[in-house]
Amino acid sequence: MITIATPSGTVRAVPSEADATGSVRYSLTGAARGTVHVTATISPARWDQFDAVRASLGSASAERELPVEPLVRIRGRAYQGSTVRVLAHSADVPWGWQGPVSLVDTDDRPAPEQASQTLTAVLRACASNYAARSDFARLQLAARRHDTPQLLKWLDAMISYAERAQARWLEEAEAHRVQAARSLAAWWTLARWFTARPHPVLALLLVPDRESLAHRAEYLPKWAEISRGAADEEGRRLAPFRSEYEGLARRAAAPENRDRPYFVVGQWKGGGDVDVWHVEEAPAEPGERADLCDEYREDADNAFWSVEIVYAGSPEAAAEQARREPRETSERIHRELPRP
């Protein structure tokens, strides 16, 4: 359980077991009630990099086809909105976060200042807790596997549109260039005729007015340059689209991580030390795994020992990971403590 201090009072958030899409739902009680949905997501800069975390009030998004979760309520008023934790940057800098986005109630009214601060604190706390999970790499993989087909479909449509736009601009640039060359050639032909045999009609055709050959020969090359610049701009947009598409497709074709869930039983001591007593493979089905873990934890509470779910490639790796993570956490807390 996470305890979050907010301007509206204390909020407690209890995470669920991660589902097959890599998502975790945090059930809120206290000053705010409802559900925060958290999942790994694409980087704001690169769609083929899942190095961000999105926390949403209620369901994550319609695209993930998830059931609608209870919206977060403060004093009976329900709110919607989300925030994104950009893991490439520290959480302590403004650009480490995107949002929160559109903190509004169900009538599309902006959240009051206190409620907005409370919701922001809750979203950020849940996102940070999710990103710090020991199985975060597995959740990233699950989210990537779930979202990649839709992302590839979107990128394919964007690439096709940009390619058509680029081809259209190139065709226009070539048409303007050809028309400019023809207009210039026609003007010189008329000029030679006028020189050989002056005539009022030829003089009229050579006058540089708005629709004359001379005017067309002057502005059409500029139009060709503009169209060519637009084609180049589409090409610059195409490059990252294609790179992201290739990155997603390559990852989708790569062998999946074979880490499996394990129950690690032991006693967590002070200073980050852990005595591991037993390791067994947990059920693969999330619901069955959660039920069995609850039974084990109830027994553990009565006997003063602990049960954790660890994802690893073998029982030995699971035991080592269970020992390493508390030790690293203890060392980090020790480093961050203020010196007297």
Secondary structure, 3 states (H helix, E strand, C coil): CEEEEECCEEEEEEECCCCCCCCEEEEEEECCEEEEEEEEECCCCCCCCCCEEEEEEECCCHHHCCCCCCCEEECCEEEEEEEEEECCCCCCCHHHEEEEEEEEECCCCECCHHHHHHHHHHHHHHHHHHHCCCCHHHHHHHHHHHHHHHHHHHHHHHHHHHHHHHHHHHHHHHHHHHHHHHHHHHHHHHHHHHHHCCCHHHHHHHCCCCCCHHHHHHHHHHHHHHHHHHHHHHHHHHHHHHHHHHHHHHHHHCCCCCCEEEEEEEEECHHHCEEEEEEEECCCCHHHHHHHHHHHHHHHHHHCCEEEEEEECCHHHHHHHHHHHHHHHHHHHHHHCCCC
